[in-house]
Structures are given as structure tokens and as C-alpha cells.
Amino acid sequence: MEEIVINDTFITLNQLLKRTNHFESGGFIKFYINDEGVYVNEELEHRRGRKLYHQDIVKLKTGETFIVIQKSG
């Protein structure tokens, strides 16, 4: 499970996927979320703007898993 560290209260699903470097472009991310969807805390999600908070878990259908970690301080 890869940690995605954020400084703010939340990050959008689209922003998180951009930071993972698993996608070629933002357009491909949009296509992937709309067509395939990703799992957020084990629920299928198709909204690119879904807000993700500390300890939320994102899983791609290919198996890659990410956890949101809010940097304190």
C-alpha cells in the first residue's frame, strides 16, 4: 500500500491519481474513473471530485492500493 501524504484537509480523487504517476495524463484519469471506477474504502466510485480524507483507502481495479495520510503540524 502506497502512502499519499497531503498537507490540506482533503485531496480529490483526481488529484490523488495524478500524484501516483500510474496514468499517462489527466485525460486518461478522467476516462478511467468514468469507465472503470475506483474503490474508495471498498465502495465503487465514479466521481473525480470525490474528497478523500486522512486514512481513506483508494484501490484500482488492477490492485494498486493507496492510503491518504494527512501530514500533521
matplotlib code that plots the C-alpha trace (Angstrom):
import matplotlib.pyplot as plt

x = [0.0, 1.5, 1.0, -0.1, 0.8, -1.3, -0.9, -4.5, -7.7, -8.6, -7.5, -9.8, -9.7, -8.5, -5.6, -4.6, -4.4, -2.3, 0.2, 0.5, 2.2, 0.3, -1.5, -0.2, -2.4, -5.2, -7.5, -6.7, -7.5, -10.9, -11.6, -10.5, -12.7, -15.7, -15.5, -13.8, -14.2, -12.0, -12.7, -12.7, -13.0, -14.3, -17.1, -17.0, -16.6, -17.0, -16.7, -13.4, -14.1, -14.7, -13.0, -10.6, -9.5, -6.9, -6.9, -9.2, -8.1, -8.2, -7.8, -7.6, -9.1, -5.6, -4.8, -2.7, -3.7, -3.1, -3.8, -4.3, -2.1, -2.6, 0.7, 0.2, 1.8]
y = [0.0, 3.3, 6.4, 9.6, 12.4, 15.6, 18.9, 20.0, 18.6, 16.6, 15.8, 15.0, 11.6, 13.1, 14.9, 11.7, 9.7, 12.3, 12.1, 8.3, 8.5, 5.4, 7.3, 8.9, 12.1, 13.8, 12.9, 9.2, 9.5, 11.1, 8.3, 5.6, 7.0, 7.4, 4.0, 1.7, 3.5, 3.0, 1.7, 4.2, 2.5, -0.6, 1.3, 1.8, 5.5, 7.3, 10.9, 12.6, 15.3, 12.9, 14.3, 12.0, 12.5, 11.1, 7.2, 6.9, 3.9, 4.0, 0.8, 0.5, -2.5, -3.6, -4.0, -0.9, 0.5, 3.9, 5.4, 9.1, 10.4, 13.9, 15.5, 16.9, 20.0]
z = [0.0, -1.1, 1.2, -0.4, 2.1, 2.0, 3.7, 3.4, 5.0, 1.8, -1.7, -4.6, -6.2, -9.5, -7.7, -5.8, -9.0, -10.7, -7.8, -8.1, -11.6, -12.7, -15.5, -18.7, -18.4, -16.7, -19.6, -19.1, -15.4, -16.3, -18.8, -16.2, -13.4, -15.6, -17.3, -14.8, -11.5, -8.5, -5.0, -2.2, 1.2, -0.6, -2.4, -6.2, -7.1, -10.4, -9.2, -10.0, -7.4, -4.6, -1.5, 0.2, 3.8, 6.2, 6.3, 3.2, 1.0, -2.8, -4.8, -8.5, -10.3, -11.2, -7.5, -6.7, -3.3, -1.9, 1.6, 2.3, 5.1, 6.4, 7.5, 10.9, 12.2]

ax = plt.figure().add_subplot(projection="3d")
ax.plot(x, y, z, "-o")
ax.set_aspect("equal")
plt.show()
